[in-house]
Amino acid sequence: MRHTEFWARMERALGAGYYEAWADQFVMSALGGRTARQALDAGYSPLQVWRAVHDTLGLPPSER
């Protein structure tokens, strides 16, 4: 998964007005206590971060 696909999925899941704020503020234990943006900046792959977001939000399997 590329970063552009990750951000497109984030926007679809959370909405255009909220996804960036959520990525900057919501800390996930699955990412070592990092936010999605911090995890990406730390070198986690977009797919790893998406899987953590997917699980955290309880999105349907079709969105995995």
C-alpha positions in Angstrom: 0.0 0.0 0.0 1.3 3.5 -0.8 0.9 6.5 1.4 -1.7 8.0 -1.0 -3.9 4.9 -0.7 -3.5 5.0 3.1 -4.7 8.6 3.3 -7.6 7.9 0.8 -8.7 5.0 3.0 -8.4 7.2 6.1 -10.6 9.9 4.5 -13.2 7.3 3.5 -13.3 5.8 6.9 -13.4 9.0 9.0 -14.5 11.8 6.7 -12.8 14.7 4.9 -13.0 17.0 7.9 -11.7 14.6 10.5 -9.3 12.0 9.3 -6.1 14.2 9.5 -6.9 15.4 13.0 -7.6 11.8 14.1 -4.3 10.6 12.5 -2.5 13.3 14.4 -4.1 12.8 17.8 -5.4 9.3 18.4 -2.7 7.1 20.0 -2.8 3.4 19.3 -1.1 0.7 21.5 -0.8 -1.5 18.4 1.6 1.2 17.0 3.7 1.3 20.2 1.8 4.3 21.7 2.1 6.3 18.5 -0.5 8.1 16.4 -0.9 7.0 12.8 1.2 10.0 11.5 3.9 9.3 14.1 4.0 5.7 13.1 4.4 6.6 9.4 7.1 9.1 10.2 8.9 6.4 12.3 9.0 4.1 9.4 6.0 1.8 9.8 4.6 0.9 6.5 1.2 2.4 5.5 -0.2 -1.2 5.5 0.9 -1.8 9.1 -0.6 1.5 10.1 -3.8 0.9 8.2 -4.3 -2.5 9.9 -4.0 -0.9 13.3 -6.4 1.8 12.3 -8.8 -0.8 10.8 -8.8 -2.8 14.0 -9.1 0.3 16.3 -12.1 1.6 14.4 -13.7 -1.8 14.0 -14.2 -1.4 10.3 -15.7 -4.3 8.3 -13.5 -7.0 6.8 -14.1 -5.6 3.3 -12.2 -2.5 4.2 -9.1 -4.4 5.3 
